[in-house]
């Protein structure tokens, strides 16, 4: 390989970030990690995590580097594992290859790692530096880090809305509020998610397919389609129940009729029963995000509506990111609101969010919001 690049730790970690992000669609439930190996001022090996069961970024880079890995420095976006999973410990591979120095951005919060990888490297005589480009890498890996720390899938709420905060007209019609560029970007978000979630009203009215489409290259796999239907109102009909398009999971409660659950199962979808939400409304959203994380390997769950579901998630403080595509159209007071929930009585009690991105997409604007850190105003 022998390719020269910037010589600072930060510049080389930026290259590792690019490699990791390029692997994002293929690695879940594993993190998308990049690795760069440098010797004599040249990059002698690069790698990114392969699909589950395949080699991790460190091994990919070590194979590329070959004998030139001895005495070299390895740049990793995430702490290497020190345990046997589907693959042997990457920390041992770095030690055995003769790596002299390892620079990582952040520690892996997975309980199976959590500092053990760095400790193994130091015990093997390797110099370890942690924290280079930590903020950027933490943003890159936000869904993975959240899932490992909380045991819940990272909840990304996506909505397309009018200038006056409506997601549909008075008659319920909502298709094509936004233009083609915004819709294409929404499909990219689906491809980056391992699950796409909707409530019963959206499923019944829109009859969505919830697949990631018209992307180049095509995503290696479709996300799990998740229907939350506490009372069993959604009949088996439409693309959501076509297993040839993508797998579907229905999350319901004991209040749904047995006949509805049997019909869903007969259609070839999985059915899971959880408890009810607050005041007996809907499904238990915490339990749902937990089962998606622990039983389905979901790192990021993208919630596409409707307004009641978005509102319930906001009210319970479960939204980790909000993406709003705002179209230059006004639908009026009879349109359906983005968030359907009982809000605070005063402005002082309102939830506060911070804008993390603003991008124009054709005639529309994509706004990205994260919850305001605790203590900020």
ZARO-896195 format. One record per residue (C-alpha): x negated, z, y negated; residue in one letter. Coordinates in nm, 4 decimals. Layout:
N
<r <X; Z; Y>; "A">
...
//
This chain:
377
<r <0.0000; 0.0000; 0.0000>; "X">
<r <-0.2693; 0.1095; -0.2453>; "X">
<r <-0.0525; 0.0704; -0.5570>; "X">
<r <-0.1655; 0.2383; -0.8783>; "X">
<r <0.0902; 0.4251; -1.0880>; "X">
<r <0.1011; 0.6991; -1.3483>; "X">
<r <-0.1276; 0.9834; -1.2627>; "X">
<r <0.0631; 1.2889; -1.3850>; "X">
<r <0.2693; 1.5016; -1.1501>; "X">
<r <0.5800; 1.4280; -1.3559>; "X">
<r <0.5344; 1.0495; -1.3387>; "X">
<r <0.4807; 1.0558; -0.9652>; "X">
<r <0.7800; 1.2832; -0.9106>; "X">
<r <0.9891; 1.0329; -1.1080>; "X">
<r <0.8926; 0.7691; -0.8524>; "X">
<r <0.9982; 1.0038; -0.5718>; "X">
<r <1.3328; 1.0528; -0.7511>; "X">
<r <1.3941; 0.6787; -0.7555>; "X">
<r <1.3249; 0.6560; -0.3829>; "X">
<r <1.5614; 0.9448; -0.3125>; "X">
<r <1.8474; 0.8069; -0.5206>; "X">
<r <1.8140; 0.4683; -0.3500>; "X">
<r <1.8912; 0.6456; -0.0209>; "X">
<r <2.1971; 0.8364; -0.1467>; "X">
<r <2.4620; 0.6352; 0.0365>; "X">
<r <2.2996; 0.6551; 0.3783>; "X">
<r <2.1715; 1.0108; 0.4230>; "X">
<r <2.4706; 1.2530; 0.4075>; "X">
<r <2.5209; 1.5167; 0.5293>; "X">
<r <2.1450; 1.5368; 0.4779>; "X">
<r <2.0081; 1.5311; 0.1207>; "X">
<r <1.8725; 1.2099; -0.0306>; "X">
<r <1.5017; 1.2909; -0.0612>; "X">
<r <1.2104; 1.0806; -0.1783>; "X">
<r <0.8413; 1.1247; -0.0995>; "X">
<r <0.5284; 0.9689; -0.2516>; "X">
<r <0.1783; 1.0214; -0.1109>; "X">
<r <-0.1148; 0.9710; -0.3472>; "X">
<r <-0.4854; 0.9464; -0.2713>; "X">
<r <-0.7660; 0.8417; -0.5023>; "X">
<r <-0.5219; 0.7676; -0.7835>; "X">
<r <-0.3196; 0.5253; -0.5722>; "X">
<r <0.0115; 0.5474; -0.3916>; "X">
<r <-0.0761; 0.5106; -0.0249>; "X">
<r <0.2632; 0.5943; 0.1245>; "X">
<r <0.6284; 0.6123; 0.0212>; "X">
<r <0.9448; 0.7104; 0.2025>; "X">
<r <1.3057; 0.8162; 0.1719>; "X">
<r <1.5299; 1.0000; 0.4137>; "X">
<r <1.6868; 0.7762; 0.6765>; "X">
<r <2.0413; 0.8164; 0.8171>; "X">
<r <2.1104; 1.1347; 1.0195>; "X">
<r <1.8909; 1.1456; 1.3265>; "X">
<r <1.6272; 0.9252; 1.1657>; "X">
<r <1.2996; 1.0330; 1.0055>; "X">
<r <1.2963; 1.2316; 0.6843>; "X">
<r <1.1237; 1.1096; 0.3691>; "X">
<r <0.7995; 1.2941; 0.4447>; "X">
<r <0.7571; 1.1319; 0.7862>; "X">
<r <0.8408; 0.7874; 0.6479>; "X">
<r <0.5722; 0.8269; 0.3820>; "X">
<r <0.3164; 0.9704; 0.6241>; "X">
<r <0.3607; 0.6773; 0.8611>; "X">
<r <0.3088; 0.4367; 0.5722>; "X">
<r <-0.0016; 0.6224; 0.4572>; "X">
<r <-0.1613; 0.6521; 0.7981>; "X">
<r <-0.5150; 0.7937; 0.7912>; "X">
<r <-0.5171; 0.7884; 0.4103>; "X">
<r <-0.2823; 1.0877; 0.4109>; "X">
<r <-0.5755; 1.3176; 0.4917>; "X">
<r <-0.6779; 1.4984; 0.1740>; "X">
<r <-0.3923; 1.3399; -0.0246>; "X">
<r <-0.1168; 1.4867; -0.2412>; "X">
<r <0.2489; 1.4542; -0.1401>; "X">
<r <0.5267; 1.4522; -0.4006>; "X">
<r <0.8664; 1.5627; -0.2660>; "X">
<r <1.1951; 1.5929; -0.4473>; "X">
<r <1.3021; 1.8758; -0.2146>; "X">
<r <1.1251; 2.1452; -0.0156>; "X">
<r <1.0347; 2.0198; 0.3338>; "X">
<r <1.2172; 2.1681; 0.6306>; "X">
<r <1.0392; 2.4140; 0.8589>; "X">
<r <1.2899; 2.4214; 1.1445>; "X">
<r <1.3887; 2.1984; 1.4354>; "X">
<r <1.7128; 2.0097; 1.3743>; "X">
<r <1.7716; 1.6492; 1.4718>; "X">
<r <1.4036; 1.5985; 1.3853>; "X">
<r <1.0907; 1.8185; 1.4049>; "X">
<r <0.9811; 2.0260; 1.1024>; "X">
<r <0.8524; 1.8110; 0.8164>; "X">
<r <0.6289; 2.0948; 0.6948>; "X">
<r <0.4371; 2.0744; 1.0243>; "X">
<r <0.4068; 1.6969; 0.9905>; "X">
<r <0.2464; 1.7367; 0.6467>; "X">
<r <0.0040; 1.9983; 0.7791>; "X">
<r <-0.0893; 1.7921; 1.0846>; "X">
<r <-0.1507; 1.4841; 0.8693>; "X">
<r <-0.4094; 1.6722; 0.6623>; "X">
<r <-0.2215; 1.6717; 0.3325>; "X">
<r <-0.4173; 1.8823; 0.0817>; "X">
<r <-0.1567; 1.9429; -0.1878>; "X">
<r <0.2251; 1.9308; -0.1973>; "X">
<r <0.4251; 1.9060; -0.5203>; "X">
<r <0.7988; 1.9671; -0.4915>; "X">
<r <1.0732; 1.9684; -0.7514>; "X">
<r <1.3041; 2.2356; -0.6109>; "X">
<r <1.3501; 2.4745; -0.3239>; "X">
<r <1.6065; 2.3861; -0.0577>; "X">
<r <1.8923; 2.6421; -0.0635>; "X">
<r <1.9934; 2.5625; 0.2936>; "X">
<r <1.9684; 2.8983; 0.4783>; "X">
<r <1.7602; 2.7273; 0.7468>; "X">
<r <1.4957; 2.6424; 0.4843>; "X">
<r <1.5214; 2.8561; 0.1653>; "X">
<r <1.1498; 2.8927; 0.1014>; "X">
<r <1.0387; 2.8770; 0.4645>; "X">
<r <0.9037; 2.5245; 0.4208>; "X">
<r <0.6846; 2.6214; 0.1283>; "X">
<r <0.5674; 2.9319; 0.3130>; "X">
<r <0.4737; 2.7220; 0.6181>; "X">
<r <0.2707; 2.4854; 0.3993>; "X">
<r <0.0825; 2.7687; 0.2299>; "X">
<r <0.0109; 2.9311; 0.5653>; "X">
<r <-0.1335; 2.5967; 0.6749>; "X">
<r <-0.3802; 2.5987; 0.3855>; "X">
<r <-0.1953; 2.3548; 0.1600>; "X">
<r <-0.1731; 2.4075; -0.2153>; "X">
<r <0.1953; 2.4111; -0.3142>; "X">
<r <0.3329; 2.3458; -0.6631>; "X">
<r <0.7066; 2.3925; -0.7203>; "X">
<r <0.9208; 2.3019; -1.0213>; "X">
<r <0.7999; 1.9606; -1.1348>; "X">
<r <1.0980; 1.7639; -1.2770>; "X">
<r <1.3248; 2.0361; -1.1382>; "X">
<r <1.6120; 1.9771; -1.3820>; "X">
<r <1.6403; 1.6068; -1.3086>; "X">
<r <1.6153; 1.6464; -0.9330>; "X">
<r <1.8724; 1.9269; -0.9349>; "X">
<r <2.1116; 1.6864; -1.1085>; "X">
<r <2.0320; 1.4125; -0.8546>; "X">
<r <2.1078; 1.6472; -0.5660>; "X">
<r <2.3925; 1.8444; -0.7284>; "X">
<r <2.6491; 1.7808; -0.4505>; "X">
<r <2.4054; 1.8794; -0.1756>; "X">
<r <2.2826; 2.1911; -0.3571>; "X">
<r <2.6376; 2.3060; -0.4342>; "X">
<r <2.7542; 2.2549; -0.0770>; "X">
<r <2.4630; 2.4497; 0.0672>; "X">
<r <2.4943; 2.7346; -0.1838>; "X">
<r <2.8722; 2.7819; -0.1739>; "X">
<r <2.9840; 2.6463; 0.1636>; "X">
<r <3.2309; 2.4199; -0.0240>; "X">
<r <3.2222; 2.0483; -0.0886>; "X">
<r <3.1262; 1.9526; -0.4444>; "X">
<r <3.4586; 1.8730; -0.6113>; "X">
<r <3.4520; 1.5671; -0.8361>; "X">
<r <3.7860; 1.4942; -1.0032>; "X">
<r <3.8296; 1.1343; -1.1145>; "X">
<r <4.1121; 1.0098; -1.3315>; "X">
<r <4.2029; 0.6952; -1.5235>; "X">
<r <4.3981; 0.7771; -1.8361>; "X">
<r <4.5453; 0.6395; -2.1554>; "X">
<r <4.4362; 0.7413; -2.5031>; "X">
<r <4.7166; 0.9975; -2.5077>; "X">
<r <4.6140; 1.1571; -2.1787>; "X">
<r <4.8606; 0.9904; -1.9417>; "X">
<r <4.7789; 0.8666; -1.5930>; "X">
<r <5.0965; 0.6632; -1.5406>; "X">
<r <5.3898; 0.5225; -1.7331>; "X">
<r <5.7332; 0.6839; -1.7302>; "X">
<r <5.8342; 0.4788; -1.4233>; "X">
<r <5.5278; 0.6055; -1.2330>; "X">
<r <5.3351; 0.2784; -1.2491>; "X">
<r <4.9625; 0.3402; -1.2829>; "X">
<r <4.7744; 0.0379; -1.1503>; "X">
<r <4.5421; -0.1415; -1.3890>; "X">
<r <4.5415; 0.1162; -1.6684>; "X">
<r <4.1705; 0.0428; -1.6860>; "X">
<r <3.9850; -0.2872; -1.6660>; "X">
<r <3.7737; -0.4374; -1.3863>; "X">
<r <3.4467; -0.2778; -1.4959>; "X">
<r <3.5910; 0.0732; -1.4837>; "X">
<r <3.7594; 0.0059; -1.1509>; "X">
<r <3.4321; -0.1194; -1.0041>; "X">
<r <3.2584; 0.1959; -1.1245>; "X">
<r <3.5295; 0.4037; -0.9568>; "X">
<r <3.4561; 0.2289; -0.6286>; "X">
<r <3.0893; 0.3198; -0.6719>; "X">
<r <3.1920; 0.6846; -0.7043>; "X">
<r <3.3931; 0.6515; -0.3825>; "X">
<r <3.0901; 0.5101; -0.2026>; "X">
<r <2.8797; 0.8051; -0.3223>; "X">
<r <3.1394; 1.0498; -0.1878>; "X">
<r <3.1939; 1.1458; 0.1731>; "X">
<r <3.5652; 1.2153; 0.1195>; "X">
<r <3.8343; 1.0835; -0.1155>; "X">
<r <4.1277; 1.3199; -0.1647>; "X">
<r <4.4841; 1.2633; -0.2869>; "X">
<r <4.8064; 1.4605; -0.3013>; "X">
<r <5.1456; 1.3594; -0.1570>; "X">
<r <5.2938; 1.2036; -0.4712>; "X">
<r <4.9976; 0.9706; -0.5158>; "X">
<r <5.0093; 0.8764; -0.1464>; "X">
<r <5.3813; 0.8003; -0.1554>; "X">
<r <5.3977; 0.6154; -0.4836>; "X">
<r <5.0672; 0.4231; -0.4905>; "X">
<r <5.0206; 0.3689; -0.1135>; "X">
<r <4.6420; 0.3648; -0.1709>; "X">
<r <4.3765; 0.2549; 0.0751>; "X">
<r <4.1102; 0.4883; -0.0775>; "X">
<r <3.8260; 0.2676; 0.0471>; "X">
<r <3.5100; 0.1689; -0.1409>; "X">
<r <3.5347; -0.2059; -0.2000>; "X">
<r <3.3664; -0.4990; -0.3748>; "X">
<r <3.0240; -0.3368; -0.3854>; "X">
<r <2.6850; -0.5060; -0.3407>; "X">
<r <2.5390; -0.4075; -0.1097>; "X">
<r <2.8384; -0.2884; 0.0880>; "X">
<r <2.8337; 0.0874; 0.1579>; "X">
<r <2.7050; 0.1755; 0.5065>; "X">
<r <3.0273; 0.3641; 0.5800>; "X">
<r <3.3639; 0.4366; 0.4255>; "X">
<r <3.4502; 0.7853; 0.2996>; "X">
<r <3.6915; 1.0062; 0.4880>; "X">
<r <4.0397; 0.9680; 0.3366>; "X">
<r <4.2014; 1.3080; 0.2898>; "X">
<r <4.5717; 1.3610; 0.2241>; "X">
<r <4.6873; 1.7058; 0.1105>; "X">
<r <5.0548; 1.7375; 0.2089>; "X">
<r <5.1705; 2.0965; 0.2405>; "X">
<r <5.5341; 2.0199; 0.3262>; "X">
<r <5.4999; 1.7038; 0.5347>; "X">
<r <5.6643; 1.4660; 0.2870>; "X">
<r <5.4393; 1.1631; 0.3399>; "X">
<r <5.5613; 0.9236; 0.6067>; "X">
<r <5.3292; 0.7191; 0.8256>; "X">
<r <5.3146; 0.3931; 0.6332>; "X">
<r <5.0651; 0.1875; 0.4377>; "X">
<r <4.6871; 0.1445; 0.4473>; "X">
<r <4.6170; 0.5176; 0.4301>; "X">
<r <4.7291; 0.5395; 0.7936>; "X">
<r <4.5394; 0.2318; 0.9132>; "X">
<r <4.2393; 0.3618; 1.1124>; "X">
<r <4.0792; 0.0175; 1.1051>; "X">
<r <4.0038; 0.0657; 0.7343>; "X">
<r <3.8584; 0.4178; 0.7445>; "X">
<r <3.9272; 0.7565; 0.9070>; "X">
<r <4.2006; 0.9768; 0.7625>; "X">
<r <4.2510; 1.3532; 0.7654>; "X">
<r <4.5774; 1.5226; 0.6710>; "X">
<r <4.5533; 1.8830; 0.5507>; "X">
<r <4.8890; 2.0597; 0.5698>; "X">
<r <5.0429; 2.4051; 0.6090>; "X">
<r <5.2758; 2.5772; 0.8530>; "X">
<r <5.5621; 2.4704; 0.6260>; "X">
<r <5.5362; 2.1065; 0.7381>; "X">
<r <5.7744; 1.9987; 1.0170>; "X">
<r <5.6251; 1.9659; 1.3626>; "X">
<r <5.7689; 1.6137; 1.3759>; "X">
<r <5.5656; 1.5136; 1.0712>; "X">
<r <5.2436; 1.6481; 1.2225>; "X">
<r <5.3128; 1.4694; 1.5487>; "X">
<r <5.3794; 1.1425; 1.3657>; "X">
<r <5.0520; 1.1725; 1.1764>; "X">
<r <4.8598; 1.2457; 1.4966>; "X">
<r <5.0270; 0.9567; 1.6785>; "X">
<r <4.9125; 0.7257; 1.4003>; "X">
<r <4.5530; 0.8189; 1.4825>; "X">
<r <4.4723; 1.0543; 1.1968>; "X">
<r <4.3387; 1.4066; 1.2280>; "X">
<r <4.5646; 1.6931; 1.1215>; "X">
<r <4.4459; 2.0372; 1.0118>; "X">
<r <4.6727; 2.3294; 0.9226>; "X">
<r <4.5552; 2.5738; 0.6535>; "X">
<r <4.7257; 2.8450; 0.4530>; "X">
<r <4.9294; 2.7895; 0.1399>; "X">
<r <4.7928; 2.7939; -0.2117>; "X">
<r <4.8704; 3.0504; -0.4837>; "X">
<r <5.2400; 3.1422; -0.5072>; "X">
<r <5.3012; 2.9396; -0.1927>; "X">
<r <5.2362; 2.6076; -0.3661>; "X">
<r <5.0409; 2.3315; -0.1970>; "X">
<r <4.7578; 2.3885; 0.0448>; "X">
<r <4.4801; 2.6439; 0.0163>; "X">
<r <4.2291; 2.4409; -0.1858>; "X">
<r <3.9346; 2.6737; -0.1245>; "X">
<r <3.9916; 2.6530; 0.2502>; "X">
<r <4.0204; 2.2763; 0.2233>; "X">
<r <3.6882; 2.2356; 0.0410>; "X">
<r <3.5255; 2.4725; 0.2894>; "X">
<r <3.6491; 2.2882; 0.5976>; "X">
<r <3.5408; 1.9556; 0.4493>; "X">
<r <3.1921; 2.0980; 0.3983>; "X">
<r <3.1467; 2.2889; 0.7214>; "X">
<r <3.3473; 2.0831; 0.9704>; "X">
<r <3.3212; 1.7329; 0.8258>; "X">
<r <2.9769; 1.7350; 0.6644>; "X">
<r <3.1174; 1.6428; 0.3229>; "X">
<r <2.8796; 1.6997; 0.0342>; "X">
<r <3.0963; 1.5446; -0.2381>; "X">
<r <3.4759; 1.5246; -0.2286>; "X">
<r <3.6221; 1.2898; -0.4887>; "X">
<r <3.9753; 1.3878; -0.5876>; "X">
<r <4.1812; 1.0976; -0.7213>; "X">
<r <4.5076; 1.2699; -0.7985>; "X">
<r <4.7715; 1.3198; -0.8801>; "X">
<r <4.8116; 1.5349; -1.1840>; "X">
<r <4.9448; 1.8367; -0.9977>; "X">
<r <4.6487; 1.8387; -0.7629>; "X">
<r <4.4026; 1.7970; -1.0499>; "X">
<r <4.5777; 2.0756; -1.2369>; "X">
<r <4.5705; 2.3119; -0.9387>; "X">
<r <4.1972; 2.2549; -0.8908>; "X">
<r <4.1280; 2.3161; -1.2602>; "X">
<r <4.3458; 2.6279; -1.2640>; "X">
<r <4.1536; 2.7728; -0.9673>; "X">
<r <3.8153; 2.6889; -1.1197>; "X">
<r <3.7206; 2.4567; -0.8353>; "X">
<r <3.6312; 2.1410; -1.0286>; "X">
<r <3.2548; 2.0877; -1.0372>; "X">
<r <3.2648; 1.7597; -1.2286>; "X">
<r <3.5348; 1.5625; -1.4075>; "X">
<r <3.5083; 1.1866; -1.4611>; "X">
<r <3.7696; 1.0340; -1.6904>; "X">
<r <3.8043; 0.6604; -1.7466>; "X">
<r <3.9817; 0.6276; -2.0810>; "X">
<r <4.1622; 0.3001; -2.1515>; "X">
<r <4.2684; 0.1712; -2.4964>; "X">
<r <4.6389; 0.2007; -2.4196>; "X">
<r <4.9082; 0.4473; -2.5265>; "X">
<r <5.1860; 0.5377; -2.2806>; "X">
<r <5.3897; 0.7896; -2.4774>; "X">
<r <5.5288; 1.1331; -2.4066>; "X">
<r <5.7282; 1.0202; -2.1023>; "X">
<r <5.4089; 0.9231; -1.9193>; "X">
<r <5.2641; 1.1444; -1.6489>; "X">
<r <5.0046; 1.3974; -1.7660>; "X">
<r <4.6492; 1.4068; -1.6313>; "X">
<r <4.6741; 1.7769; -1.5444>; "X">
<r <4.9991; 1.9244; -1.4234>; "X">
<r <4.9672; 2.3020; -1.4484>; "X">
<r <5.0649; 2.5924; -1.6681>; "X">
<r <4.7890; 2.6059; -1.9255>; "X">
<r <4.6721; 2.8998; -2.1346>; "X">
<r <4.8967; 3.0404; -2.4046>; "X">
<r <4.6256; 3.0329; -2.6716>; "X">
<r <4.3301; 2.8127; -2.7584>; "X">
<r <4.1001; 3.1101; -2.7119>; "X">
<r <4.1890; 3.1172; -2.3414>; "X">
<r <4.1372; 2.7453; -2.2841>; "X">
<r <3.8773; 2.6256; -2.0338>; "X">
<r <3.5718; 2.4764; -2.2002>; "X">
<r <3.3781; 2.1765; -2.0684>; "X">
<r <3.0582; 2.0040; -2.1724>; "X">
<r <3.0132; 1.6275; -2.2016>; "X">
<r <2.7219; 1.5138; -1.9854>; "X">
<r <2.7670; 1.1374; -2.0134>; "X">
<r <2.9557; 0.8780; -2.2187>; "X">
<r <2.9392; 0.5126; -2.1106>; "X">
<r <3.1307; 0.2052; -2.2221>; "X">
<r <3.2631; -0.0107; -1.9377>; "X">
<r <3.4205; -0.3255; -2.0758>; "X">
<r <3.7067; -0.2120; -2.2991>; "X">
<r <3.7160; 0.1339; -2.1381>; "X">
<r <3.5011; 0.4444; -2.1724>; "X">
<r <3.3801; 0.6684; -1.8904>; "X">
<r <3.3451; 1.0332; -1.9898>; "X">
<r <3.1746; 1.2791; -1.7586>; "X">
<r <3.2311; 1.6519; -1.8008>; "X">
<r <3.0814; 1.9548; -1.6285>; "X">
<r <3.2149; 2.3105; -1.6579>; "X">
<r <3.0677; 2.4984; -1.9500>; "X">
<r <2.8033; 2.7428; -1.8254>; "X">
<r <2.9196; 3.1016; -1.8259>; "X">
<r <2.8584; 3.2685; -2.1602>; "X">
<r <2.8438; 2.9455; -2.3615>; "X">
<r <3.1012; 2.8717; -2.6314>; "X">
//
